[in-house]
């Protein structure tokens, strides 16, 4: 089975030649840089074939480091890049976005004070039809704003959307955090919407194998189907090993087996983003 992680960050250290936006350093998941070589080591150790790299918001709207990793190891990494929504010059980049080697689509984080208002003040309105026309899939972090995503999906049925981190607060804990899950599952009625079951161990209030997560994962798969639920980790903030992130799904969900498990663990995200798995990789 080919395992593909739908979300991992890498980043360089803040420096005079590579400054981060003011005030964003405390948001970094680790107080040190995460490089492609470190990720490759962990992938090989855990048996992960590919990673989708998502440049972190604390570095600003830049994709250079992730793209360099994808160009160096095109069979292991690809990128869902960031775009400065508030910059008028960004609009001209959408049409040729996927022509960048290693670039699959875009990712936007609408969960914090820096970006949340873009959904409601009109800043992002131009993006949805532009990405739909260009065939650029989008990953979106939208806890508390699923109603906005529902309207976007309905108005732009040709736009592929992926809900990040189950669509709920990444700082919550089970079982209370899953009170929001029915609203997430309701979006399964939109065939152009998928969901990342990423970062799940961080939501658990129990030790591995995190039994308080099992029912929520099943509800997601029942709602969206295995082809629209994408396993992932957000590895740099997980409270467990990489291998345990994998075996939570592959060994402790007895109802998830066979081809369904293959879709959830990697085949689905690769097909959705246009990065098909081949035997030649």
C-alpha positions as CSV (number, residue, x, y, z in Angstrom):
1,X,0.0,0.0,0.0
2,X,1.3,3.4,-0.9
3,X,1.1,5.9,2.0
4,X,0.9,9.6,1.2
5,X,0.8,12.2,3.9
6,X,-1.6,15.0,2.9
7,X,0.0,17.6,5.1
8,X,3.5,18.3,6.4
9,X,5.3,21.6,6.9
10,X,9.0,22.3,6.4
11,X,10.7,25.7,7.0
12,X,14.0,27.4,7.3
13,X,15.3,29.3,10.3
14,X,14.4,33.0,10.5
15,X,17.4,35.0,9.5
16,X,18.3,38.5,8.1
17,X,18.3,37.1,4.6
18,X,15.1,35.1,5.1
19,X,13.0,37.2,7.5
20,X,9.5,36.1,8.7
21,X,6.6,38.5,8.9
22,X,6.8,40.6,12.1
23,X,5.3,38.9,15.1
24,X,4.8,35.5,13.5
25,X,7.8,33.6,15.1
26,X,5.7,32.4,18.2
27,X,3.4,30.6,15.8
28,X,6.1,28.2,14.6
29,X,5.4,24.6,15.7
30,X,9.0,23.9,16.6
31,X,11.8,26.3,17.7
32,X,14.1,25.0,15.0
33,X,14.0,24.5,11.3
34,X,12.6,21.5,9.5
35,X,14.5,20.5,6.4
36,X,13.7,18.1,3.6
37,X,16.4,15.7,4.6
38,X,14.8,15.3,8.0
39,X,11.5,14.6,6.5
40,X,12.9,12.0,4.1
41,X,14.5,10.2,7.0
42,X,11.2,10.0,8.8
43,X,9.4,9.0,5.7
44,X,11.7,6.1,5.0
45,X,11.7,5.0,8.7
46,X,7.8,5.0,8.8
47,X,7.2,3.7,5.3
48,X,5.7,6.8,3.8
49,X,6.0,7.1,0.0
50,X,5.1,10.7,-0.5
51,X,4.3,14.0,1.3
52,X,2.2,17.0,0.3
53,X,4.2,20.0,1.6
54,X,2.2,23.0,2.8
55,X,4.4,26.0,3.5
56,X,3.6,27.3,7.0
57,X,1.9,30.7,7.5
58,X,4.6,31.9,9.9
59,X,7.0,32.2,7.0
60,X,4.6,34.4,5.1
61,X,3.3,33.8,1.6
62,X,6.4,32.1,0.2
63,X,6.8,28.7,-1.4
64,X,10.5,28.6,-2.4
65,X,11.7,26.1,0.1
66,X,8.9,23.6,-0.5
67,X,9.2,23.9,-4.2
68,X,13.0,23.3,-4.0
69,X,12.3,20.0,-2.1
70,X,9.8,19.0,-4.8
71,X,12.2,19.7,-7.6
72,X,14.9,17.8,-5.9
73,X,12.7,14.8,-5.0
74,X,9.8,14.9,-7.4
75,X,8.8,11.3,-6.6
76,X,8.5,12.1,-2.8
77,X,7.3,15.7,-2.5
78,X,4.8,18.0,-4.1
79,X,3.4,21.4,-2.9
80,X,0.1,23.1,-2.1
81,X,1.5,26.6,-2.1
82,X,0.5,29.9,-0.6
83,X,-0.6,33.0,-2.4
84,X,-1.0,36.5,-1.1
85,X,-4.7,37.1,-1.5
86,X,-4.5,40.8,-0.7
87,X,-1.9,41.5,-3.4
88,X,-3.5,42.5,-6.7
89,X,-0.5,41.1,-8.5
90,X,-1.5,37.6,-7.3
91,X,-4.4,37.4,-9.7
92,X,-2.2,37.0,-12.7
93,X,-0.4,34.0,-11.1
94,X,-3.4,31.7,-10.9
95,X,-3.8,30.7,-14.6
96,X,-0.2,29.2,-14.8
97,X,0.0,28.1,-11.1
98,X,0.3,24.4,-11.8
99,X,3.0,25.0,-14.4
100,X,5.5,25.5,-11.6
101,X,7.4,22.2,-11.2
102,X,6.2,20.4,-8.1
103,X,3.1,22.7,-7.6
104,X,-0.3,21.0,-7.3
105,X,-2.5,23.7,-6.0
106,X,-2.9,26.3,-3.2
107,X,-3.6,26.3,0.5
108,X,-5.2,29.0,2.6
109,X,-5.5,29.4,6.4
110,X,-8.6,31.3,7.4
111,X,-8.4,30.3,11.0
112,X,-6.5,33.2,12.6
113,X,-6.6,37.0,12.9
114,X,-4.3,37.5,10.0
115,X,-6.5,35.8,7.4
116,X,-10.0,35.1,8.8
117,X,-11.5,38.4,7.5
118,X,-10.6,37.5,3.9
119,X,-13.6,35.2,3.7
120,X,-16.1,37.9,4.7
121,X,-14.7,41.2,3.5
122,X,-14.5,40.3,-0.2
123,X,-10.8,40.0,-0.4
124,X,-11.0,36.3,-1.5
125,X,-14.0,36.6,-3.8
126,X,-11.9,36.8,-6.9
127,X,-10.0,33.6,-6.1
128,X,-12.8,31.0,-6.3
129,X,-13.8,31.6,-10.0
130,X,-10.2,32.1,-11.0
131,X,-9.0,28.8,-9.4
132,X,-12.1,27.0,-10.8
133,X,-11.3,28.2,-14.3
134,X,-7.6,27.3,-14.1
135,X,-8.2,23.9,-12.5
136,X,-6.3,24.7,-9.4
137,X,-7.4,22.6,-6.3
138,X,-7.5,24.4,-3.0
139,X,-6.9,23.3,0.6
140,X,-8.6,25.5,3.2
141,X,-8.4,25.7,7.0
142,X,-11.8,27.1,7.9
143,X,-12.9,26.1,11.5
144,X,-16.0,28.1,12.4
145,X,-16.6,29.2,8.8
146,X,-18.0,26.0,7.1
147,X,-21.1,27.9,6.0
148,X,-18.9,30.1,3.8
149,X,-17.2,27.1,2.3
150,X,-20.6,25.5,1.6
151,X,-21.6,28.5,-0.4
152,X,-18.3,28.6,-2.3
153,X,-18.6,24.9,-3.2
154,X,-22.2,25.4,-4.4
155,X,-21.4,28.4,-6.6
156,X,-18.2,26.8,-8.1
157,X,-19.0,23.1,-8.7
158,X,-15.8,22.7,-10.8
159,X,-13.6,23.9,-8.0
160,X,-11.9,21.1,-6.0
161,X,-11.9,22.0,-2.3
162,X,-10.2,20.1,0.6
163,X,-11.1,20.9,4.2
164,X,-8.0,20.9,6.4
165,X,-7.8,19.2,9.7
166,X,-11.3,17.8,9.7
167,X,-12.7,21.3,9.6
168,X,-12.6,21.8,13.4
169,X,-10.4,23.6,15.8
170,X,-6.9,22.2,16.0
171,X,-6.7,23.3,19.6
172,X,-9.7,21.3,20.8
173,X,-9.9,17.9,22.5
174,X,-12.2,15.0,22.1
175,X,-15.0,14.5,22.8
176,X,-16.1,18.1,22.8
177,X,-14.2,19.2,19.7
178,X,-16.3,16.7,17.7
179,X,-19.5,18.6,18.4
180,X,-18.6,20.4,15.2
181,X,-18.4,17.2,13.1
182,X,-22.0,17.1,11.9
183,X,-21.5,20.5,10.1
184,X,-18.3,19.1,8.5
185,X,-20.1,15.9,7.4
186,X,-22.9,17.9,5.9
187,X,-20.5,19.2,3.3
188,X,-20.2,15.7,1.9
189,X,-23.2,16.6,-0.2
190,X,-20.9,18.7,-2.3
191,X,-19.1,16.3,-4.7
192,X,-16.3,18.9,-5.1
193,X,-15.4,18.9,-1.4
194,X,-13.1,16.4,0.3
195,X,-11.7,16.4,3.8
196,X,-8.2,15.8,5.4
197,X,-8.2,13.6,8.4
198,X,-5.0,15.3,9.3
199,X,-3.5,16.0,12.7
200,X,-6.0,13.7,14.4
201,X,-3.8,12.5,17.3
202,X,-3.5,16.1,18.6
203,X,-7.3,16.1,19.2
204,X,-7.2,13.0,21.5
205,X,-7.5,13.2,25.2
206,X,-6.3,9.6,25.5
207,X,-3.0,7.8,24.8
208,X,-2.3,5.8,21.7
209,X,-4.2,4.2,19.9
210,X,-6.4,7.2,20.7
211,X,-9.8,5.4,21.1
212,X,-11.7,8.6,21.5
213,X,-10.9,9.4,17.8
214,X,-12.1,6.2,16.2
215,X,-15.8,7.0,16.0
216,X,-15.1,10.4,14.5
217,X,-12.9,8.9,11.8
218,X,-15.7,6.5,10.9
219,X,-18.3,9.2,10.7
220,X,-16.0,11.1,8.3
221,X,-15.5,8.1,6.1
222,X,-19.2,7.2,6.2
223,X,-20.1,10.7,5.1
224,X,-17.5,11.4,2.4
225,X,-16.6,7.9,1.4
226,X,-13.0,6.6,1.4
227,X,-12.1,8.4,-1.8
228,X,-12.7,11.9,-0.3
229,X,-11.1,11.4,3.1
230,X,-7.3,11.9,3.1
231,X,-5.0,10.7,5.9
232,X,-2.4,13.2,7.0
233,X,-0.4,14.3,10.0
234,X,0.8,17.8,10.3
235,X,3.8,15.9,11.6
236,X,5.7,18.7,13.4
237,X,2.9,19.1,16.1
238,X,1.9,15.5,16.7
239,X,2.1,14.1,20.2
240,X,3.1,10.6,19.0
241,X,5.5,9.0,16.6
242,X,5.1,9.1,12.8
243,X,4.5,5.3,12.8
244,X,1.7,5.7,15.4
245,X,0.0,8.3,13.2
246,X,-0.1,5.6,10.5
247,X,-1.0,2.6,12.5
248,X,-3.9,4.5,14.1
249,X,-5.6,4.1,10.7
250,X,-4.0,0.9,9.4
251,X,-4.1,-1.3,12.6
252,X,-6.8,0.1,14.9
253,X,-9.8,0.7,12.7
254,X,-11.0,-2.8,11.9
255,X,-13.8,-1.5,9.7
256,X,-11.3,0.3,7.3
257,X,-9.6,-2.4,5.2
258,X,-8.7,-3.3,1.6
259,X,-9.2,-0.8,-1.2
260,X,-11.0,1.6,1.1
261,X,-7.9,1.8,3.3
262,X,-5.7,2.4,0.2
263,X,-7.8,5.3,-0.8
264,X,-7.7,7.0,2.6
265,X,-4.0,6.4,3.1
266,X,-2.8,8.0,-0.1
267,X,-4.5,7.1,-3.3
268,X,-7.3,9.5,-2.7
269,X,-5.3,12.6,-2.2
270,X,-3.0,11.9,-5.1
271,X,-6.0,11.4,-7.5
272,X,-7.8,14.5,-6.2
273,X,-4.8,16.8,-6.6
274,X,-3.6,15.3,-9.9
275,X,-0.5,13.6,-8.7
276,X,-1.3,10.0,-9.6
277,X,0.6,7.1,-8.2
278,X,2.5,5.0,-10.7
279,X,4.6,1.9,-10.4
280,X,7.5,3.8,-12.0
281,X,7.9,6.2,-9.0
